[in-house]
């Protein structure tokens, strides 16, 4: 569980990130989850956008993806949400969170 200070730090880091994934009209699929999981292992912080045709609520979709991947939904604004998950491999750790 992230503290508010850690969330603010991650939101600031995600500000310059462009979305890599788009969730379309098929919604959240197993393939999308697999690809997001691979990118989260490599980068730890990723932004995802939802197309208008998906008809999904951004916050609900972000929480659903985060729960499926055991990640944290850091932020959900407009049609985008930000995910954070600490990499399993120590050599992939890129983000140093503020202390709790």
N, C-alpha and C positions, 0 to 999 in steps of 0.2 A: 504494500500500500504506500502510495506516495504522499508526502506532506504537501501543504500548499506552497511552501518555498521551493520544493523540488519541481512541482507542477509549473510554477512560474518560470523556473530556470529552463525547463524543457520546452515550454511555449515560446520562450525567447529564441532558443536554438532552432526551433521548427519554423520560425518566421521566414527564413530565407530558403527553405526547402520547397521544391516544386513537387506536386503530386506525381507519383510514378504509376500508380494503379487507378483505374476507373472501374467502378461497379456500375454495370449497365442494367438493362431490363430483366436479365435473368437473375439478378440479385446476387446474394452471397453464395458462391459455389465452392465446392471442394478444391477446384483448381486455383481459384483466386486465393483461398486460404493457404494453400501450399506455397504459392509464389510469395505472398506477403510474409509467411514464416521464414522463407529463405532470405529475403531481403532484411528482415528484422534481425536475423542472426548475424548478418554481415554489417549492418549499419546501426542497429539498436533503435533508431528513431525514424519513422516514416510517415508521410502524409498521403492520404487516400482521398480521392474525390468520388462523388456519386453523381451520375448523370441524371437529368430530369426524368428520363424515361424509366428509371428504376423505381420511382414512386416509393422510396424508402425514407424514413425519418433519419436524419444524419446522426443524431445522438443515439438512437436505438441501434442503428447499423454499426456504429463505432463500438458500442458496448457489446454487441453480439460477436463481432470479429475479435474483440479483445478477450472475451470469455472463451471463445473457441481456441485461441492461440495462447491463452494464459499470459496475456499482455495487459498493459494499462492504456485506457483511452485517456489521453492527456487533455484533449481539447476537441470540441465539435462546434464549428462555426459555418454557417451557410450550407454549402454542399460538400464541405471537406471536414475530415477528422484526422487527428494525429495519434499515432500509436507508439508506445515505448515498451521494449522488452529487453532486459539485460541479456547479452549474448552468453551462451553456455560456455563457449571456449574463451579462456582468459585472454588469448591473443587478439580476439575480436572486440574486446572492451574498448570503446572509444569515448564514452561519455562518463565523466566523473560527476556524480550527483552531489549537491550540497549535503552536509551532514544533517541527520534528523534532529 
